[in-house]
Amino acid sequence: MIWYPYQQMKTMKTPYEITDAQGVYLHTRDKKLIDSVSSWWSVIHGYKHPVLTEAIKTQADRFSHVMLGGLTHEPVQKLARKLEEWLPGDLDYCFFSDSGSVAVEVALKMALQYYVNQGDLERTKVLSLTHAYHGDTFKAMEVGDDEDYHFILEAYGEKKNVIHIPTQIPALEEAFARYHRELNCFIVEPLLQGAGGMRMYDISFLQRARELCDRYGVLLIFDEVATGFGRTGNRFVADLVLPDILVLGKALTGGYMGHAVTVAGHKVYERFYGEEPQKALMHGPTFMGNALACSVALKSIELFEEGEYLSRIHRIEEITRREMAGLEHPEIRQVRMMGACVCVEVKEGAFLEGFQQFAYERGVFSRPFLNYMYAMVPYIITEEELVKVLGVMKEWFL
Ligand SMILES: *Cc1c(COP(=O)(O)O)cnc(C)c1O
């Protein structure tokens, strides 16, 4: 049987069974639902996009996968070249992997080894944010900060190598003043913290982080697994403040299949480059650079460029602000919006019980968690469809 994610299997309600999907719609046997979650924020072009489906079929007719150990191929070369040219600054060195969590592990390993490679074994600590979410593998859990996901780590006792700070400049300055000699990196979900509750913060925090990282030689890692490809209204937050390492996942393949990439800047790559075999990056997921994933990722980026996605996303934000204006209710703590993300935080999570079924009956798939009701829609959504999604969210409070 299937063991479902984040679920108490004994009390879990039966999941909706999807029989087909097209555009923004998920089809069940008797219903058509607008997917307001974009399958965990990844399906930015909608389902069954002819160009993306064709990319996979064409590649599958050649080969679906070969390993990157001693082999290479055109789809991975083309995608790496595209990312090199498309990503800001000198973020040019692409290490592929099969999921966001693994790509985060790779980034953290790079940052640690960046110092080990020059004989510095003191820089063992990572600075990260409170309410951070970076995935469910062990080091990713450790730099994460959400008891609801990762409370099992309590069994290990105190986290010795991770320091968590809130997204406030004084806390940032204090952490650097105190720990800068021990830090190898500062990892953040830039501007928008997703699974930790759709928390939004100001760019000035990241600008100050960049300055402090430069001053103390600490690597800045942006985990843009959730924020990348337009979600915040920026193509990448890395376009505004340049990190040393960038992690992309989720929407990388347009949500067609699991793939991710850890992209390093020149300074990082250099530290691994040389004659000594022991300075190499010792990592190699079996399915890294999968040919189907790379083919569909390349087409997904082309669609993003050709389809003027940033103006679409700005339109989504405009409509969202218009529709959500004035939403008030004694149970609402805050309504937050940024780019193509909107979150209604309520005071008690229990207040959202039953909302998923309520939305389902009205033709919308939603998946609130804890105190958060949110929408992160596919960018191809029409105004009418978006108004419907937001209308169902508002209706719950009437
Ligand atoms: C989803 C997510 C991850 C983990 O990605 P997986 O592909 O689920 O392993 C890491 N970081 C952030 C910010 C995410 O939103």
The ligand as an SDF file (V2000), in Angstrom:
LIG
                    3D

 15 15  0  0  0  0  0  0  0  0999 V2000
   10.2330   21.9390   -1.6520 C   0  0  0  0  0  0  0  0  0  0  0  0
   11.4510   22.5980   -1.1670 C   0  0  0  0  0  0  0  0  0  0  0  0
   12.6560   21.8910   -0.9890 C   0  0  0  0  0  0  0  0  0  0  0  0
   12.7450   20.3870   -1.1740 C   0  0  0  0  0  0  0  0  0  0  0  0
   12.5420   19.9880   -2.4720 O   0  0  0  0  0  0  0  0  0  0  0  0
   12.1530   18.4480   -2.7680 P   0  0  0  0  0  0  0  0  0  0  0  0
   12.1820   18.3590   -4.2640 O   0  0  0  0  0  0  0  0  0  0  0  0
   10.7900   18.2430   -2.1800 O   0  0  0  0  0  0  0  0  0  0  0  0
   13.1830   17.6130   -2.1200 O   0  0  0  0  0  0  0  0  0  0  0  0
   13.7780   22.5910   -0.5930 C   0  0  0  0  0  0  0  0  0  0  0  0
   13.7300   23.9180   -0.3890 N   0  0  0  0  0  0  0  0  0  0  0  0
   12.6030   24.6290   -0.5390 C   0  0  0  0  0  0  0  0  0  0  0  0
   12.6280   26.1090   -0.3290 C   0  0  0  0  0  0  0  0  0  0  0  0
   11.4210   23.9990   -0.9340 C   0  0  0  0  0  0  0  0  0  0  0  0
   10.2900   24.7020   -1.0600 O   0  0  0  0  0  0  0  0  0  0  0  0
  1  2  1  0
  2  3  1  0
  2 14  2  0
  3  4  1  0
  3 10  2  0
  4  5  1  0
  5  6  1  0
  6  7  2  0
  6  8  1  0
  6  9  1  0
 10 11  1  0
 11 12  2  0
 12 13  1  0
 12 14  1  0
 14 15  1  0
M  END
$$$$
